[in-house]
């Protein structure tokens, strides 16, 4: 089953049908001005933020707000995840 998240057609992502952004103008998630505030506010009330963020990280989405995180926040999050994974491997 697919969904429509921020104006993007998604397949095999059942979480997308529950997304708070499903009926919101997608331009707020991909602003030309870099003002991510409105998109982050929509995400704040979304029940599937974690799934959305996981989708963006898995698919290496470089633009827009996904799971409530901006592109730079996702980059930082991803780096932190990789650093923690390396640390766990060293300790294992």
C-alpha positions as CSV (number, residue, x, y, z in Angstrom):
1,X,0.0,0.0,0.0
2,X,1.3,3.4,-0.8
3,X,0.8,6.9,0.4
4,X,1.2,10.6,-0.5
5,X,3.6,12.3,1.8
6,X,4.4,15.9,1.3
7,X,3.1,15.6,-2.3
8,X,5.4,12.7,-3.1
9,X,3.9,9.3,-4.2
10,X,5.3,6.6,-2.0
11,X,5.0,2.8,-2.4
12,X,5.3,0.1,0.3
13,X,5.2,2.6,3.1
14,X,2.1,1.9,5.1
15,X,3.1,4.6,7.6
16,X,2.6,7.3,4.9
17,X,-1.1,7.0,5.0
18,X,-1.0,8.2,8.7
19,X,1.4,11.1,8.0
20,X,0.3,14.5,9.2
21,X,1.6,16.0,6.0
22,X,-0.5,13.9,3.7
23,X,-2.8,16.8,2.9
24,X,-0.4,19.7,3.4
25,X,1.1,21.7,0.6
26,X,4.5,20.0,-0.1
27,X,6.2,23.4,-0.7
28,X,6.5,24.0,3.0
29,X,8.7,20.9,3.3
30,X,11.0,22.0,0.5
31,X,11.1,25.8,1.0
32,X,13.1,27.9,-1.4
33,X,13.8,30.4,1.4
34,X,15.2,27.8,3.8
35,X,12.4,28.5,6.4
36,X,11.7,25.0,7.7
37,X,9.7,26.2,10.6
38,X,6.2,25.5,9.3
39,X,7.2,22.0,8.2
40,X,8.8,21.2,11.5
41,X,5.6,22.3,13.2
42,X,3.5,19.9,11.1
43,X,5.9,17.1,11.9
44,X,5.8,17.9,15.6
45,X,2.2,16.6,15.7
46,X,2.7,13.6,13.5
47,X,2.3,10.1,14.8
48,X,4.7,8.5,12.2
49,X,7.7,10.9,12.6
50,X,10.0,8.0,13.4
51,X,9.0,6.0,10.4
52,X,9.3,9.1,8.1
53,X,12.8,9.8,9.5
54,X,13.8,6.2,9.0
55,X,12.6,6.4,5.4
56,X,14.6,9.6,4.7
57,X,17.8,8.1,6.3
58,X,17.4,4.8,4.4
59,X,16.8,6.5,1.1
60,X,19.4,9.3,1.8
61,X,16.9,12.1,1.2
62,X,19.1,15.2,0.9
63,X,16.4,17.9,0.7
64,X,13.3,18.8,2.6
65,X,12.0,18.1,6.1
66,X,11.5,14.5,6.9
67,X,10.6,13.1,10.3
68,X,10.8,16.7,11.7
69,X,14.5,17.1,10.8
70,X,16.0,19.5,8.3
71,X,18.7,18.4,5.9
72,X,21.5,19.6,8.1
73,X,19.8,18.0,11.2
74,X,19.5,14.7,9.4
75,X,23.2,14.8,8.4
76,X,24.2,15.4,12.0
77,X,21.9,12.6,13.2
78,X,23.3,10.2,10.6
79,X,26.9,11.0,11.6
80,X,26.0,10.4,15.2
81,X,24.4,7.1,14.4
82,X,27.5,6.0,12.4
83,X,29.9,7.1,15.2
84,X,27.9,5.1,17.8
85,X,27.8,2.0,15.6
86,X,31.6,2.2,15.1
87,X,32.0,2.5,18.9
88,X,29.8,-0.5,19.5
89,X,31.8,-2.6,17.0
90,X,35.0,-1.6,18.8
91,X,33.6,-2.6,22.1
92,X,32.2,-5.9,20.9
